[in-house]
């Protein structure tokens, strides 16, 4: 059973992201469309308002431009044309005529909200007549100003201009620069336009101005003149000034939406600008509020997911890990519930611990029973070794007695007594390697009595004498070498026993120079050693294999190979158990 790669917390977070990302995407897309629509409609609305305001300015200026044409038809003003002789001093009749004309000029000026001035120039009287005065004029200066159309002159105060329009009778006076009839001039100050710009600015966001490339800029009274001048320079640099339209200009890191309209009467541009942030500020605030809400929702959802993860998946994961350990045989595993609350998992953990404790107790009982069975089986296997050798010894004694070789009978009887004394101590589970090898020497001495051609050697590595092994573990190997290797071999027999230890692995080697085994027979023998006991198969090697396995576990091995002496080499290897103690 494998652990899930993606836990519940990640799944919930990914699900929340999958739900929120499309919502954020749709909102961002719709917001972009809304901003574009708002920008287009706002520019259109501002442009229309500019045009309306510009039309008001044009209408006022056009109306004022008609005054000279209307007044020149007035009978009193026309009478001035009938004076052919220059007059240095005015008579009573002429003074009365001037008074009537001044009254009419005053009435005409009062017909408009703008502060304007009407002036009549009479070359016959050598005077300029206004509402308040009738004084002489400089003819040379007047001829220089004698131009058709609206003229603009900047006054002494920067940013303040005087607009004027002249009408001549006859009209060819403009061409010939010769004043023969009369001239009517209407003029007004740019303060009138500035006042109208103030009225247009009342909504609080606008900052309109008038601009003419040849003359300059007319600001409203509260305008930021430095910013307005920089804006005009930027528009001129980008060549964005149009008769009617809008543009976006960036100044000092701030974007401004600029709308413009051309006053056809006087050739000035009405330009209005406002920060984009002021327009889209509420939209941006709404966006921020939306993203804050979405972020808060995501954070709260993640917190809830984490709580769910900690309260549900973590305990489930602990259960899964504990069950896996239990499956692998670790019965010491225990679950420790967090918190003091009596939750479902607290109850489940408590019942799990109780179950594992019962299973562990049951397994310990079963394990103890298995140990007792193994010990009984070991005693049975150990007892089966003894009869095999006794038959041969009694046969030898019987033969020597018939031959009246009493010394051999005595020697065999004494050796057999020592042998029997060792083998009958079946209550001992472990003996030292020194005791086992002494028993093997006694056995080989008995065999030498039977076969004078038999010789043997025993080599024990330094420090190996205290090594504890099961009793009667080496003798079956030596007996197998004598019976199956040396006896069928007609030549002198040799048996070598070597005891050593390398890298924590103990090793006992028994080899001979007997007839040995072919590779096929050796393979078959190894295969039968791993199978249950068969009646036709001897007890020797199979008993040793079983006893090693019962005492030292599956790492214990019996290895067979050809000996360098010419016969068979049998090697026992195992990892010693240092916890076992020699029994007395």
Residue pairs with C-beta under 8 A, 6 or more apart in sequence:
1 320
1 323
1 324
1 327
3 317
3 320
3 321
7 309
7 313
7 317
8 305
8 308
8 309
8 312
8 313
9 305
9 306
9 308
9 309
9 313
12 301
12 305
12 308
12 309
13 301
13 302
13 305
16 298
16 301
16 302
16 305
17 298
20 294
20 297
20 298
23 294
24 291
24 294
27 290
31 283
31 287
34 283
35 280
35 283
38 279
38 280
38 283
39 257
39 279
42 257
42 279
43 246
43 257
43 259
46 246
46 257
46 259
46 272
47 244
47 245
47 246
47 259
47 261
50 208
50 259
50 260
50 261
50 270
50 272
51 244
51 261
53 196
53 200
53 208
53 261
53 270
54 261
54 262
54 263
54 270
56 196
57 193
57 196
57 263
57 265
57 270
58 263
58 264
58 265
60 112
60 113
60 114
61 150
61 163
61 263
61 265
61 266
62 265
63 112
64 112
64 114
64 116
64 165
64 186
64 188
65 150
65 165
65 186
65 265
67 108
67 118
67 184
67 186
68 118
68 165
68 166
68 167
68 184
68 185
68 186
69 167
70 108
71 77
71 104
71 105
71 108
71 118
71 120
71 184
72 78
72 167
72 169
72 182
72 184
74 101
74 104
76 97
76 100
76 101
76 104
77 101
77 104
77 120
77 182
77 184
79 97
80 97
80 101
80 120
80 122
80 124
80 125
80 182
81 169
81 181
81 182
83 94
83 122
83 124
83 125
84 124
85 124
86 124
86 125
86 126
87 94
87 124
87 125
87 126
88 126
90 98
90 125
90 134
94 125
98 129
98 134
101 120
101 129
102 129
102 130
102 131
102 132
102 134
105 118
105 120
105 129
105 130
105 131
106 131
108 118
109 116
109 117
109 118
109 131
114 188
114 192
115 188
115 189
115 191
115 192
116 186
116 187
116 188
116 192
117 130
117 131
117 186
117 187
117 188
118 130
118 131
118 184
118 185
118 186
119 128
119 129
119 130
119 184
119 185
119 186
119 187
120 128
120 129
120 130
120 182
120 183
120 184
120 185
121 127
121 128
121 129
121 137
121 142
121 179
121 182
121 183
121 184
121 185
122 128
122 129
122 182
123 139
123 179
123 180
123 181
123 182
125 134
126 136
126 137
126 139
127 134
127 135
127 136
127 137
128 134
128 135
128 136
128 137
139 179
142 179
142 183
143 177
143 179
145 151
145 164
145 166
146 166
146 168
146 173
146 174
146 177
146 179
146 183
147 166
147 174
148 166
148 174
149 165
150 163
150 164
150 165
150 265
150 266
150 267
151 163
151 164
151 165
151 166
152 161
152 162
152 163
152 212
152 215
152 266
153 161
153 162
153 164
154 160
154 161
154 162
154 215
154 216
155 161
155 162
155 189
159 190
159 216
159 217
159 218
159 219
159 225
160 189
160 190
160 191
161 189
161 190
161 215
161 216
161 218
162 187
162 188
162 189
162 190
163 187
163 188
163 189
163 190
163 266
164 185
164 186
164 187
165 185
165 186
165 187
166 174
166 183
166 184
166 185
167 183
167 184
167 185
168 174
168 179
168 181
168 182
168 183
169 181
169 182
169 183
169 184
170 180
170 181
173 179
173 180
173 181
173 183
190 210
190 218
193 210
193 218
194 218
194 219
194 220
194 221
195 221
197 208
197 209
197 210
197 218
197 219
197 220
197 221
197 223
198 220
198 221
198 222
200 206
200 208
200 220
200 272
201 207
201 208
201 220
201 222
205 274
205 278
205 279
206 272
206 274
207 220
207 223
207 224
207 228
207 272
207 273
207 274
208 220
208 270
208 271
208 272
209 217
209 218
209 219
209 220
209 223
209 228
209 232
209 270
209 271
209 272
210 217
210 218
210 263
210 268
210 269
210 270
210 271
211 217
211 218
211 232
211 241
211 268
211 269
211 271
212 266
212 267
212 268
212 269
213 236
213 241
215 268
217 225
217 228
217 229
217 232
218 268
219 225
219 228
227 251
228 273
230 251
231 249
231 251
231 256
231 258
231 271
231 273
232 271
234 249
234 251
235 241
235 247
235 249
235 258
235 271
238 247
238 249
240 247
240 249
240 258
241 260
241 269
241 271
242 260
243 260
243 261
243 262
244 260
244 261
244 262
245 259
245 260
246 257
246 258
246 259
246 260
247 258
247 260
248 255
248 256
248 257
248 258
248 276
249 255
249 256
249 258
249 273
250 256
254 275
254 276
254 277
255 275
255 276
255 277
256 273
256 274
256 275
256 276
257 273
257 274
257 275
257 276
257 279
258 271
258 272
258 273
259 271
259 272
259 273
260 269
260 270
260 271
260 272
261 269
261 270
262 268
262 269
262 270
263 269
263 270
277 284
311 343
311 345
315 337
315 345
315 348
315 349
318 335
318 349
319 335
319 348
319 349
319 352
322 333
322 335
322 352
322 356
325 333
326 333
326 356
326 359
331 356
331 359
331 360
331 363
332 360
333 356
334 353
334 356
335 349
335 352
335 353
336 349
337 343
337 345
337 346
337 349
337 350
339 346
374 550
375 429
377 546
377 550
378 429
378 470
378 547
378 550
378 551
379 426
381 539
381 543
381 546
381 547
382 426
382 470
382 471
382 472
382 543
382 547
383 426
384 539
384 543
385 423
385 472
385 475
385 476
385 539
385 540
385 543
386 423
388 479
388 539
388 540
389 419
389 443
389 479
390 416
392 450
393 412
393 416
393 419
393 446
396 408
396 412
396 446
396 449
396 450
397 409
397 412
397 413
397 416
400 406
400 408
400 409
400 412
401 409
408 449
411 449
412 446
412 449
415 442
415 445
415 446
415 449
416 446
418 442
419 439
419 442
419 443
419 446
422 435
422 439
422 442
422 471
423 472
425 471
427 583
428 471
428 583
429 470
429 471
429 551
429 580
429 583
430 468
430 469
430 470
430 471
430 580
430 581
430 582
430 583
431 468
431 469
431 470
431 471
431 582
432 465
432 466
432 467
432 468
432 469
432 582
433 460
433 464
433 465
433 466
433 467
433 468
433 469
433 499
433 508
434 460
434 465
434 466
435 471
436 469
436 471
436 472
436 473
436 474
436 475
437 458
437 460
437 474
437 497
437 499
439 471
439 472
439 475
440 458
440 474
440 475
440 478
440 497
441 458
443 475
443 478
443 479
444 454
444 456
444 478
444 482
444 495
447 454
447 482
448 454
448 455
451 482
451 486
451 487
451 493
453 491
453 492
453 493
454 482
454 486
454 492
454 493
454 494
454 495
455 492
455 493
455 494
455 495
456 494
456 495
456 496
456 497
457 494
457 495
457 496
457 497
458 497
458 499
459 496
459 497
459 498
459 499
460 499
461 499
461 500
461 501
464 499
464 500
464 501
464 506
467 499
467 501
467 506
467 576
468 576
468 580
468 581
468 582
469 506
469 508
470 547
470 548
470 551
473 508
473 544
473 547
473 548
473 572
474 497
474 508
474 510
474 572
476 539
476 540
476 541
476 543
476 544
477 508
477 510
477 540
477 541
477 544
477 570
477 572
478 495
478 497
478 510
479 540
480 540
480 541
480 570
481 495
481 510
481 511
481 512
481 514
481 567
481 568
481 570
482 493
482 495
484 514
484 515
485 493
485 512
485 513
485 514
485 515
485 516
485 567
485 568
486 493
486 495
486 512
486 514
488 514
488 515
489 513
489 514
489 515
489 567
491 513
493 512
493 513
493 514
494 512
494 513
494 565
495 510
495 511
495 512
496 509
496 510
496 511
496 512
496 565
497 508
497 509
497 510
498 507
498 508
498 509
499 506
499 507
499 508
499 509
500 506
500 507
500 509
501 507
501 576
504 575
504 576
505 573
505 574
505 575
506 573
506 574
506 575
506 576
507 571
507 572
507 573
508 571
508 572
509 569
509 570
509 571
509 572
510 569
510 570
511 563
511 564
511 565
511 567
511 568
511 569
511 570
512 563
512 565
512 567
512 568
513 563
513 565
513 566
513 567
514 566
514 567
514 568
515 567
516 562
516 563
516 566
516 567
516 568
517 525
517 560
517 568
522 560
522 561
522 562
522 568
525 541
525 560
526 558
526 560
528 534
528 537
528 542
529 541
529 542
529 545
529 558
530 545
533 539
533 542
541 558
541 570
544 558
544 572
545 558
548 556
548 557
548 558
548 572
548 574
549 556
551 574
551 577
552 574
552 575
552 576
552 577
555 574
555 575
556 572
556 573
556 574
556 575
557 571
557 572
557 573
557 574
558 570
558 571
558 572
559 570
559 571
559 573
560 568
560 569
560 570
560 571
561 569
561 571
562 568
562 569
563 569
